């Protein structure tokens, strides 16, 4: 029990000695801590001030049924930006530190948040000089706009070819397919009354004449180069009325619907060609100071300086007693 009390007393005495030592060297601790604080401040003052230049870009697009069809999605646009812009970066961070592309953009416009839809992306360059960053963005976009313009003009030329093909299909449908369908219905409509008339003639003869000679004379007649009996004529007439004319009318309706659809496609395509395209362009540019960690660095260095000073004082005090 006495031994334990002695150990506790020794601990208390050691702790008291530590605090006394720290108090005796308080100015040394303050000076060392201040030196580390000063180092942090000097670093913050002399460190490079980076600026973030952001250019919001609308990607080029053509039109399909009054809807914009963008020439590149986010992945393609980002790959182009990095491919053309990666050369601006160097390991020593001489002028530029980073380049990247954002999407799902929201900016403040007249104290309100403005949300950009698909097709709007932001090119961000972290650099030392605003003008150099803007110049580099212009260089990148110049190459991208040339590429997009070529692609858009190719799409527009392809639409013109499609329009020529569509016009030919419309004319062929009008002059050949539709005309043939109308002619087929006309022939069937003219044939049905003729057959009905023949049936009526045969029926009258069969009723009025009841001798075998007349029956044999009318047992068959020639229509259109073929011999038909009375029952065959009736069946043929019914087939024309119930099937052939109905099928031909249905086919005519389908052709008319197809023609209307092609004409609508033609009108839409003509409007798309007339609307042309919009090439890739910059919508807005802004430059803001890049957020740095100077305050955090100063705080960390001050904290390190404080503990280094305490450790140094305690070590020095032990060495001095040896």
C-alpha positions in Angstrom: 0.0 0.0 0.0 2.8 2.4 0.9 4.6 1.5 -2.3 1.5 2.3 -4.4 1.1 5.6 -2.6 4.8 6.4 -3.3 4.3 5.6 -7.0 1.3 7.9 -7.2 3.2 10.6 -5.5 6.1 10.2 -8.0 3.6 10.5 -10.8 2.1 13.7 -9.4 5.6 15.1 -8.8 6.6 14.3 -12.5 3.4 16.0 -13.8 4.1 19.0 -11.7 7.6 19.2 -12.9 6.4 19.0 -16.5 4.0 21.9 -16.1 6.7 23.9 -14.3 9.2 23.2 -17.1 6.7 24.3 -19.7 5.9 27.5 -17.7 9.6 28.3 -17.3 10.1 27.9 -21.1 6.9 29.6 -22.0 8.6 32.3 -24.1 10.5 29.7 -26.0 7.3 27.8 -26.7 5.6 31.0 -27.9 8.6 31.9 -30.2 8.8 28.4 -31.8 5.0 28.3 -32.3 5.2 31.8 -33.8 8.0 30.8 -36.2 5.8 28.0 -37.5 2.9 30.4 -37.8 5.1 32.8 -39.7 6.2 30.0 -42.0 2.5 29.3 -42.8 1.7 32.9 -43.4 4.7 33.3 -45.7 3.7 30.2 -47.7 0.1 31.6 -48.0 1.4 34.9 -49.3 3.9 33.5 -51.7 1.9 30.6 -53.0 0.4 30.7 -56.5 -3.0 32.3 -56.7 -5.0 30.1 -59.0 -8.0 31.3 -61.0 -10.8 29.1 -62.3 -12.1 30.2 -65.7 -15.4 28.6 -66.7 -16.9 28.7 -70.2 -20.5 27.4 -70.5 -20.8 25.9 -74.0 -23.9 24.9 -76.0 -23.1 21.9 -78.2 -24.0 22.2 -81.9 -27.2 20.6 -83.0 -29.5 20.1 -85.9 -33.3 19.7 -85.8 -35.7 16.7 -86.2 -39.4 17.5 -86.0 -38.6 20.8 -84.2 -36.5 19.0 -81.6 -32.8 19.7 -81.1 -30.5 16.8 -81.8 -27.1 17.5 -80.3 -24.1 16.5 -82.2 -22.2 15.2 -79.1 -23.2 13.9 -75.7 -21.3 14.7 -72.5 -18.9 11.9 -72.8 -17.9 12.7 -76.4 -17.6 16.4 -75.7 -15.4 15.8 -72.6 -13.1 13.5 -74.5 -12.7 16.1 -77.2 -11.9 18.8 -74.7 -9.4 16.7 -72.9 -7.8 15.5 -76.1 -7.3 19.0 -77.4 -6.6 20.6 -74.0 -4.4 18.1 -72.1 -1.3 19.6 -73.8 -1.7 22.8 -71.7 -0.8 21.0 -68.5 2.7 20.3 -67.4 4.2 18.7 -64.3 5.6 22.0 -63.0 2.2 23.7 -63.3 3.8 26.6 -65.0 0.6 28.3 -66.3 -2.2 25.8 -65.9 -3.0 23.4 -63.1 -6.1 21.5 -64.2 -8.7 21.2 -67.0 -12.1 19.4 -66.7 -15.6 19.4 -68.0 -18.9 19.7 -65.9 -22.5 19.0 -66.7 -25.9 19.4 -64.9 -25.0 23.1 -64.6 -26.7 25.6 -62.3 -25.7 29.2 -62.2 -27.1 32.3 -60.5 -28.9 34.7 -62.9 -30.5 37.8 -61.4 -30.6 36.4 -57.9 -32.2 33.2 -59.2 -30.8 29.8 -60.0 -30.6 29.0 -63.8 -30.5 25.4 -64.7 -29.0 24.4 -68.0 -30.5 21.4 -69.8 -28.7 18.6 -71.8 -26.4 20.0 -74.4 -24.9 22.6 -72.1 -21.5 21.8 -70.6 -18.8 23.8 -68.8 -15.1 23.9 -69.7 -13.1 24.7 -66.6 -9.4 25.7 -66.6 -7.4 26.3 -63.5 -4.7 28.8 -64.4 -2.6 31.7 -63.1 -3.8 34.2 -65.7 -7.4 34.8 -66.8 -6.4 36.0 -70.3 -4.3 32.9 -71.0 -7.0 30.6 -69.7 -9.5 32.3 -72.1 -7.1 32.0 -74.9 -6.6 28.3 -74.3 -10.4 27.8 -74.1 -10.7 29.5 -77.5 -8.0 27.3 -79.0 -9.8 24.1 -77.7 -13.2 25.3 -78.9 -11.9 26.3 -82.3 -10.9 22.7 -83.1 -14.1 21.3 -81.6 -16.4 23.7 -83.6 -14.6 22.8 -86.9 -15.2 19.1 -86.1 -18.9 19.7 -85.2 -19.5 21.9 -88.2 -18.3 19.2 -90.6 -20.5 16.6 -88.9 -23.5 18.9 -88.9 -23.1 19.8 -92.6 -22.8 16.1 -93.4 -26.0 15.4 -91.6 -27.7 18.2 -93.4 -26.5 16.9 -96.8 -27.7 13.4 -95.9 -31.2 14.9 -95.1 -31.2 16.5 -98.6 -30.5 13.1 -100.1 -33.3 11.6 -98.0 -35.6 14.3 -99.2 -34.9 13.5 -102.9 -35.5 9.8 -102.3 -38.7 10.6 -100.4 -40.0 12.8 -103.2 -39.4 10.0 -105.8 -41.2 7.5 -103.6 -44.2 9.9 -103.3 -44.3 10.4 -107.0 -44.1 6.6 -107.7 -46.8 6.0 -105.1 -49.1 8.6 -106.7 -48.4 7.7 -110.4 -48.0 3.9 -110.2 -49.2 2.2 -107.0 -52.2 4.5 -106.3 -53.2 4.7 -109.9 -53.1 0.9 -110.2 -55.2 0.4 -107.1 -57.8 2.9 -108.4 -57.9 1.2 -111.8 -58.4 -2.2 -110.2 -61.4 -1.0 -108.2 -62.8 0.7 -111.3 -62.6 -2.6 -113.3 -64.2 -4.6 -110.5 -67.0 -2.0 -110.2 -67.6 -2.1 -113.9 -67.5 -5.9 -114.0 -70.1 -6.5 -111.3 -73.1 -4.9 -113.1 -72.3 -6.7 -116.3 -72.4 -10.1 -114.5 -75.6 -9.1 -112.7 -77.2 -8.3 -116.0 -76.2 -11.6 -117.5 -77.5 -13.4 -114.4 -80.8 -11.6 -114.9 -81.0 -12.5 -118.6 -80.4 -16.2 -117.9 -82.9 -16.2 -115.1 -85.6 -14.7 -117.3 -85.0 -17.2 -120.1 -85.1 -20.1 -117.7 -88.4 -19.0 -116.2 -90.1 -18.2 -119.6 -88.7 -21.2 -121.5 -89.3 -24.5 -120.0 -88.1 -26.7 -122.9 -84.9 -28.6 -122.9 -83.7 -27.0 -126.0 -83.7 -23.5 -124.5 -82.3 -24.9 -121.3 -79.4 -26.4 -123.2 -78.9 -23.1 -125.0 -78.6 -21.2 -121.9 -76.9 -23.7 -119.7 -73.7 -21.9 -120.4 -72.7 -18.4 -121.7 -69.4 -16.8 -122.5 -68.2 -13.8 -120.5 -64.8 -12.2 -120.9 -63.5 -15.2 -122.8 -64.6 -17.8 -120.2 -67.7 -20.1 -119.9 -69.7 -19.8 -116.7 -72.8 -21.6 -115.7 -75.5 -19.7 -113.8 -74.3 -20.9 -110.4 -70.8 -20.0 -111.3 -71.9 -16.5 -112.4 -73.7 -15.9 -109.1 -70.7 -17.1 -107.1 -68.3 -15.0 -109.2 -70.6 -11.9 -108.7 -70.7 -12.5 -104.9 -67.0 -12.9 -104.8 -66.4 -9.6 -106.5 -68.8 -7.8 -104.2 -67.8 -9.4 -100.9 -64.1 -10.0 -101.4 -62.4 -8.5 -104.4 -63.8 -4.9 -104.1 -63.5 -5.0 -100.4 -59.8 -6.1 -100.5 -59.0 -3.6 -103.2 -60.7 -0.8 -101.2 -58.7 -1.8 -98.1 -55.5 -1.8 -100.1 -56.4 1.6 -101.6 -56.9 3.0 -98.1 -53.6 1.6 -96.9 -51.8 3.2 -99.9 -53.5 6.6 -99.2 -52.4 6.4 -95.5 -48.9 5.5 -96.6 -48.9 8.5 -99.0 -50.2 10.9 -96.4 -47.5 9.6 -94.0 -44.8 10.1 -96.6 -46.1 13.6 -97.4 -45.9 14.5 -93.7 -42.4 13.1 -93.5 -41.5 15.3 -96.5 -42.9 18.4 -94.9 -41.1 17.7 -91.7 -37.8 17.0 -93.5 -38.1 20.2 -95.6 -38.6 22.2 -92.4 -35.6 20.5 -90.7 -33.5 21.4 -93.7 -34.8 24.9 -93.7 -34.0 25.3 -90.0 -30.4 24.1 -90.7 -28.1 23.7 -87.7 -26.5 25.7 -84.9 -22.8 25.2 -84.4 -21.1 24.8 -81.0 -20.7 28.2 -79.2 -19.8 29.8 -75.9 -22.8 31.0 -73.9 -21.0 32.7 -71.0 -17.6 33.0 -69.4 -16.7 33.6 -65.7 -13.5 33.7 -63.8 -13.4 33.2 -60.0 -10.5 32.7 -57.5 -9.8 29.0 -57.0 -10.5 28.0 -53.4 -7.3 27.4 -51.6 -6.3 25.8 -48.3 -4.1 28.6 -47.0 -6.0 29.0 -43.7 -5.9 25.3 -43.1 -2.2 25.1 -43.8 -1.5 28.0 -41.4 -3.6 26.3 -38.7 -1.8 23.0 -39.2 1.7 24.6 -39.1 0.8 26.5 -36.0 -0.5 23.3 -34.3 2.7 21.5 -35.4 4.8 24.3 -34.1 3.1 24.3 -30.7 3.8 20.5 -30.2 7.3 20.8 -31.6 8.1 23.5 -29.1 6.7 21.5 -26.2 8.6 18.4 -27.2 11.8 20.4 -27.8 11.6 22.1 -24.4 11.0 18.8 -22.5 13.9 17.1 -24.4 16.2 20.0 -23.7 15.3 20.0 -20.0 16.1 16.3 -19.7 19.4 16.6 -21.7 20.4 19.6 -19.5 20.0 17.5 -16.3 22.2 14.6 -17.6 
